């Protein structure tokens, strides 16, 4: 009978500590590979931690609300294998050492989990999740009911937002996820201190952002290239898709941006990489990505989250819209999955129609670039020798100078703009 230690895995770049929210299994329960065992609250999100081993949960070392660090042992499994899967000298959890029964397990999602890749160091698994399903159809207005999408209603309920106080921007005034997100952002805007000199301690998320951005500014040599983009072609494609396929999710500007960035990353593999090692040592190098993995900056109360959409190049605009909507919903509710916290080489930051005309963004380490999108506004451009009014935005690409130089960054951004101003889109 082999005894297998389950340890706290690392979730995200800056994670140091985590709090145990709840056990999903009790002592004596059977645990299967890929099955969620517990929930951890990190500085960025609440994530389910899965097992990479089959066995029976025989001892719990960390109790609910206890804190632990990466690598701490939190439980023991037993199975019929001869050799133990982990080293016996792994550290124990720093709180809740005495064995005890876990709380009653919560109901988990239906359906068999995908078989995950296994961490060689711990008994946890790195999940490989399937694509997300589409949101249900929008509800109509009847007997005075407020027209809103299911996602908008769910997120509004989770954040105690009154839908009656929101003006919808969807068809016939329907309230959409973006409308609720703006209401949450407006409510969470910093308020002036009640008195001069008032000290406000940082929240866990703000502390994580402070560490990450300080690391970025101190260790990454960053430069910026800019270029304007004309949205005329995108508007035409979106209108056509809405009229031809009204029942499908309607891609937003962010979906077109994500697809254009994915194409550019595959065309310029030198930028689809991250810097690794110390520049002064022989181990310095560039780590290439296998696909186009792009982060999307989402404003949440008291901070930012950057869920990662993996293999964007494989997704149609409709499927991309579904996955992007689901990722934003999970970010707003603080329920991002582990696979959505890492792996990107580039991020997209779009402050929307209420944002500034132009802005620049700081790279989210260890990524190599970030694209900042200014608000869309009408501008005068020369077309075939004549002046025309066109919808324009200013794009600003911030790049890690250790990974790429100005010429490559300029060509990359030109490729993105060329794609956005064309009509070659994979819709379905």
N, C-alpha and C positions, 0 to 999 in steps of 0.2 A: 504494500500500500504506500503510494507516494504522497508526500505532503508538499503542497505548492503554495508559495507565498504570493499574495496579491498586493501590489504596490501602487502608490500614486504615480500616474504617468504625467508627463509634462503636457500642458494644454496651452499652446500659444508661446510666443517668443519671450514675453516678460513675466510669465507666471512664476511665482515663488511659493506662495501659500495657497491653500484651498480650504474651504469649509464644507464638511459633509452635510448635505441637505437631508438625505434620507437613504436608507437601505431599501433596495427593491427585492431583496431576498432575505429569508430568515435562516438561522442556523438549522441545519438538517435538510435544507432545500437542495435539489439537484440544479446544477448550473451547467449550461451548454455553451459551446463556443459561439461567440458573437451575441450572447444574451446580456442585456443590461443588468448590472448588479447593484450599482449605487448611483446617486446623483451628487456631483460636486459643484459648488459655487466658486468660480474664479473671479478675478477682477473684471472680467469682461462678460461672462455669461454663465448660465447653469447648463452643464453638459452631463449626459449619461455616460458612464464608464462601463465598458463591456469586458467580458472575460475572453481570454484566448485559450482557455483550457476547459475540458469537460471534467466534472467532478461533483463533489458534495461539499457545501459550505459547512465547515466544522467549527470555526472559531472566528469571532469578530473582535478586532482590536481597537477600532475607532468608533466612537459613538456619535449620534446625531449632534450637530453644532460644534463638534470637535474640529480643530484645525490641524493640518498636516502639511508637510513639504514634499516636493517631488522626490520620489524614491522611498518614501516612508511605507512600511508594511502596515496594511490595514485589516487583513483577514487571511485565513488559511483555507485552502481546499484540499480534499483528499480524493485520489482516484486510484485505479488499479495499476498504474504504471509502476515500473520498478525503480527508475531513477527520478529524483526530484527535478522539477523544472527550473528552480531558482536556487541561488546560493543561500546556505543557512545563515550567513552573517549579514543579510540585508537589514537595514535599520528598521526599527519598529516605529509606529506612529507616535508623535510627540504628545498626544493627549488621548485619553480613553484607552489606556493600556489593558485594563482588566477585561477578560472575556465576558461577553454577555450576549443575550439574545437580541437580535435586531428588531426594530419595529415591524409591524405588519407590512408586507410588501404592497406597493401600489400597483394598480392595473397598468400594464404596459400596452403599447400599440399592437394591433393584430397583425398577423402575417409573419412568416419566418424571416429572420434577419439575414442580410447578406453575410457570407463568410468573410471575416476580416483578415488583413495581414497581421502577423504576430510580432510583437516586440520581443527581441531576443533577451532583453534585460529584465522585463517584468512579465507578470501573468496577464497583462491587459492586452487588448487588441486595438489596432487602428482601423476604424470602420471604413468600409467601402460601401457607400450608400447608393441606392438606385435613384433615378430621377423623381422629382416630386410631381404630384398630380395637379391638375388644373383646379382653380377655384370654381365653385358652383356659380350658376347664372345669377345675375342681379335680380333682386326682388323688385316688384312693382309697387306703385303707390295705390293703396286701397284704404278707404275709411280713414284718411288722414295720416297714414303711415309714412314715415320718412324713407325716401328712396335711397338705398345704400347697398354697397356690395357686402357679401358675407365676411370678407376679410376686414373691411372697414368696421363693421359692427363688432367683430371679435376683438380687434385691437383697441377700439374705443372703449369696450367694456373692461378690458384688462387695465387700461390707464385712466378709468373713470372720466372719460370725455363725453360730454353731452352732445349727441349728434344734432339736436335741435339748434344748437348754437354754431353749427358749421355750414358754410355755403358750399354746396357741391359743385365740382367743375366737370363732372361727367355728363353724358347725354341726359337731357331734360332735368338737369340739376342733381343728378345722382351723385351721392357722396362716395368717393373712392378712397383707397388706401392712402394716396398722396395727400388728400385733404385732411385726413385724420393725423397723418404724420406731421403736417405743418402746424396743426393745432397743438400737438404734443410739444413740438419744438418751441412754439410761442409761449406756452405755459411754463416751459422749463428754462426760459431765458433768465440769466442772472439778475437778481433783484439787488438794489442798492443796500448796503449795510445799514442796520438800524441806528448805528452810532459810529462816529469816527474812531478808527483804530480797532474795530471789531475783528476778531480772529475767527476765521471759518476753516476748520480742518478739511483737508482734501478727502473726497470719497475714494473708495478703492479704484473705481474706473478712472477718475481724474488723476490719481497718483500713477496708475499704469500709463496713461497718456503722457504725463509729465516725464516719466522715465524714458519712454519710447522716443518722444520728440527731442528730448535732450540728447539721447544717444545718436539720433539721426543728425542733428545739427552739429554735434561735436566730432563725429567720426566719418561722415559721408561728405565728400566734396561735391557740391551740387551746383548745376547750372541750368538755365531755363531757355527754351526756344519757344517762340509764339507764332501763331498763324490764325487768320480768320477762316471761318467755314460758312458756306452758303447752305441754308437748310431747305431750299426750294425743292430739290429732288426728294428729300426725306418726307416732306409734307405731302407730296404727290403720292408716294408709295403708301404712306399711312392712310390717306383717304381712300385709295384704291382697295387696300386690304380691309378697311372698315365696311365698304360697300359690297365687296365680293364675298367676304367671310365674316358676317356680323356676329356669328356665334363663337368665334375664336377669340382668345385673348388678344387685345390690341397692343402691339409693341409700342413702348414709349421711346423717346429720344435716347434714353440710356441704353436700351437694347440695341439700337443701331450703333451707338458708340462702342458698346462692348464687342459687337461683331466686327466692326471696323478695326478695333484694337487687336482682336484675335488674328485677323488676317495680317496685320502689320507685324505682329510678333513672330508669326511663322515665316514671313518674308525677310525679317531681319533677326535671325536667331542670336546674333551677338547681344541684342537687347533683351532677349528672352532668357536671361541668366541672372544669377546673383553672385556678388563678390564674396569670396570665402577666404578666411585666413588673415594673417597679418601681412600688410604690404611690405614690411621690412624683412620678412622671413621667406624661406624657399617654399613654404607650403601655401603661399598665396595663389589664388586661381579663380576661375569663373566656373560656377556650377550651372550647367544648362538645364532647362526644363523640357520635359517630354512633350508637353502640350501647352495650350494657351490658358493659363490659370490667372484670373483677373479678380482683384478685390474691388468691392463697391463700397465707398464711404457712406455710412448711414448715420444721420444725426439721431441720437437717442437722448432721453432726459439725462442731463449732467455729463454728457460726453459723446464719444463717437465709437462706432463699431465698424469693422471692415470685413463683412462676410466674403468668402472667396468662392467664386463660381469656377469650377474646374472644367477643362476641356471645352471651352466656349466654341472653339472652331468646329466641333461636332454637332452643335445645336442649331436648329432653324430659329428664325426670329420668334416664332410662336412658342416653341419649347423654351427658348431663352427667356421670354416674357414670363412663362410659368415659373421657371426656376428662380428668376430674379425676384418676382413677387413673393415667393415662398421664403427666400432668404431674408428679404427685408422684413417680412412678418415675424420671422423667428428672431431677428435682431431687435426689433421693437419690443418683443415680449421677453427678451433676455434668454432665449432658448436655442442659441446657435449650436450646431453639431460640431464635434471635434474636427471633422474634416473641412469645416468652413472657416477655420481659424488660421490655417497655414497653407503654404504652397504657392502663393502668388508671386509673380515677378514684377507686376505693375498694378496700380490701383487707379480707379476713376473717381473723381470728386466733382459733382455737379450740384451747385447750390440752387438750381431751378430758376423759375421766372422771377422770383423775388430776390435773387442774388445780385451780386455786383456785375458791372459790365465786364470786368476782367479781374482775375486774382491768380496768385500762384500758391502752390501747396508744397508742404514738406514731405519728403519720401518717408514711407512707412517701412522701417528696417525689418527684415533684411532685403526688402524689395529694391529694385534698381531704378524705378521711375514711377511718376504719378502724373496723370493728366487732369488739369483743372479746366472746367468749362464755364465760361461767363454766360450771363443771361442772354437770351435771344432778343434782338431788337432790330428794327428796320434800319437799313443803311443804304447809301447810294453807291452803286458799283458800275463800272463800265462794262457793257456787254455788246460785243460786235460794233464798237465805236459809238454806242449810244448809252445814255445814263438810265439806269433802272433802279427801282426800289426793291431790295431783297432782304429776307430775314437772315441776319448774320449773328454769329457768336465768335468770341475770341477764345482760342484754345492756347493753353500754356502747359508745356511739357517740361517737368523737372526731371533731370537725369543724373544718375551717379556717374561722375567723371572717371571713376576707376573702371567702369564697365564700358562706357562709350564716349566718343568725342562729338564735337559740335556738328560735323558733317553728317555723321550717322544719325544723330538725333534729328537733324533737320530733314533728312530723307525719310526717316520713320514718320515724322509728323506730316510730311507732304503725302505719304502713302495713306495715312488715316483720312486726311482731307479729301484726297482723290476718291477714296471709297465712299465717303459720306456724300459727296456731290454727284455720285453716279447712281445707276439704277440696277446694278447687279447684286441682288439680294436673295438669300435663301430664305424664302418666306415660310414654307411648311416642310 
